C-alpha cells in the first residue's frame, strides 16, 4: 500500500502522464481471459494493484507473491489523506445521484482539505461521453474516481484516459455505496480471513452469478501451474 501511495503521489505531482489504476480481482482476470479487448485494456493500464484476496492467493500459489492486498477503498482513503495535505482536486463519477452526493458529503466531512472539483452520477450513455469528458477536463482534477458497473468503469477509463488527461484515474466499484452508507464494509476479522467478498454477497445476494467466477478462477490458477510444471 505504501509503495502504491508514494508512487501515485509522484504521478500527481508530475502530472504529465495520465495513469489508469486498476484494483484487480479474480472476476476482472476471468473477464480478461474471455474478452481480448478487456485483456488489452488491462495490459495497457499504467498500474494494477492486487485488490481481491483471490489475486493475492494466486500470486503466492504460482510462486510470485505480492507483499499484501491493496484494497481499492483503502487506497481511496490513503489518496484522500495525501490529497488533503497537498490541496488536490478530486472528481467523482458514478452511482445514482443520491449515492454519489452522499459519498461526496462523506469525503467533504472526512477530508475538508480536499477540493471536490465535480460530482455526477454514472448513468450516461455513449452519446454523452464527450460532454462528460469535457466537464471533467474543465474541472482539472488531480484524481478521477469512477464508480460504475464492473463491465463499464475500467473500459471507460481505458478508452478515454488520454482525452481525460487526469494524472490518476481509478475505478472504485462499490466504494461510493460504502461511503454513502448504503453498504457496510466487512468487519476487520472477515477482511483478515479474506472473506470480504462473502460479506458483500450477504448484502447483495443478486451478485451470486458474478461470484461463481471465483471457483473457476481458482481452478484456472491450479491448472496453469500444473501445466507449467510439466516436463
N, C-alpha and C positions, 0 to 999 in steps of 0.2 A: 504493500500500500504506500509506504513512504517513498519508495522509488518512483512509483507512478505519479504521485502528487508532485514530487520535486521536478520530474520530467515535464509534466503539464504546466507547471508554473513557468518553466523556461520557455515553453512553447508560447504561452500567452504573452510573456514579456517580449519575446522576439516578434511575434505577430505576423510573420511573413508567409508561413506555410499553413493552410487550413488542415487541421487534424481531425480525422474521424476516429473516435474511441468506441470500440465495441466491447461490451461486457458479455463475454461469451458463455453460453450454457450448452448442454447437450442437444437441446431442441434446435438451436441455431446450427450446430455442427451437422445434424442429420438433414436439416433443410439444405445446407450447402452441398451435401453429398447427392441430393436428389436434383438440385437446380443449379446448372452451370453458371447462371447469372448471379445467383446468390453467392456461390463459391468465389466468383471473380470479385464481387463486391467485398467479401471478407478478406481476400488476399490483397486487395488494394487499400484496405484500411491502414491508417498510419500507426494505430496501436490497438492491440487486442489484449484484454486482461481476463483472467480466469474468474468469472463470477460464479458459475454453477459448481456445486460440490462435485458433480459428476466429472467435470473437466479437470478438477484438482486430482480426483481419484485416478482418472485415465492417465494423466501425466506421470503420476508416480508408478502406475502399473506397467507402463511401457518403458520405464527407466529414465524418464526425462522430467523429474519432479519440479514443480513450481514451489516458490517459498511459502505462499499462502493464498487463500482466497482474496479476491479484491471485489467484494460485493458492490454493485452499482450504486445502491442507495448510500452506502458508507462513503464511497468515493465522491458522490454528490456533496455530502456534508463536509468532507475534507476540503473540497474545492471551494465551497462557500466560506469556510473559515479563512482560507488563504485569500479569497477574493475580498472579504470584508476588510482585511488589513491593507489590501492593495488598491481598493477602490474600483474593483472590476464591475462591469455591466453584464447582466445576465438576461437572456431572452428565453421565455418558456413557451413551448408549443405542445399541445396535446390534451387528451381527455375531453370532458364536457366543459361548458362554461362554468358550471357550478364547482366542479372539482378543481379546475385549473386556477380559478380565483381563490378558492380555499387554500390550495397548495401555495400560491403566491403570497397570501396573507401570512401563512406559517413561516415562509422564508423571510419575509419582512420582519416578523417578530423575533425570529431566532438570529438573524444576521442583519441588523439595521444598517450596517455599513455597506451592504450590497445595494447596488442600484439596479432595480428591475427595469430594463430597457424596453420590455414589451411582454405581453401575455396574450395568447389567443388559443382557442380550442383547436383540437386536432381533426375536426370534421370538415374537411375540404377535399374537393376532387382535383384531378389532374389539371382541369381547366383553370383552377385558382392558384396553381403553384407559382406562376410568375408574379402574381400580386403579393403572395405571402413572402416570397424571396425578396421582393423589393422592400417590403415592410421591415424585414429583418436587416437587410443591408443598410437601410436608412437609420436604424437604431444603433448600428455599430457596436454590437455586444462583443465581449471577450469570450463568453461561453454561451452556447446554444444547447438547451436541454429539450429533447424531443420525446414525448411520451405518447406514441400512437401504438397501434396493434403491432405485434411482433413481425408480421409479414410486410409492414409498411415503413416502420421507423428507420431501420438501418438502410434498406434500399433507397429510401427517400434522401437520407443524408448523403449516401454514396453517390447518388445521381447528381445532386446539386451542390456538393461541397465546394467546388471551385467557384461557382456563381455566388454562393453564400459568403464565402471569404471569411468566415468566423474562425479565429485561432483554434478553439476547441469545441467540437460538436459531439454530443453523446446521446444515444438512445437510453432512456431511463425506465422503459417498461411501465410497471405498476407503481413506481416510486411516487408519482403525483397522487395516486389513490391513498398511499400510506401517509404522505404529508398532509393530505386533506382530512385524514381521519376516517376515510371510507373503508380502508383495510388496516389491519393491525400487523405490525412486524412480529415475526415469530419470537417467542421467548429465547433468551440467551442460551439456555440449555439445548433447545432444539437446533439453534444455529450451530452450536458446538458439535452436536450429533449429526450435522449435515442433513437435517430433516426440515429445513425451511420450506422446501417445495411441498412437503406433506401438509404443513400448517396452512399454506396458501390454498392448497386443494380443499381443505376443510372449509375455508371461507368462500371459495369459488368452485364448487363441485362440477360446474359445467366445463372446467378445464381438464377433465379427466382424459379426454381424447388426446390432448397435447402430451399429457403425462405418460401415455402409452409409448412415447418415443424413448423414454428413459431406459427400459429394459432392452430395447432394440440397440440403443447406443452402447450399453454395456456389452452386449453380445458382439457387436461390431468391433469394439476395442479388443476383446479377448481373442476373437478370430484373427484380427490383424496381427496381433503379437505372435500368435501361433504360426501364422504364415511366414512372418519374418524369421522366426527361429528355425524353420525347417531347412535342412541342408540343401 
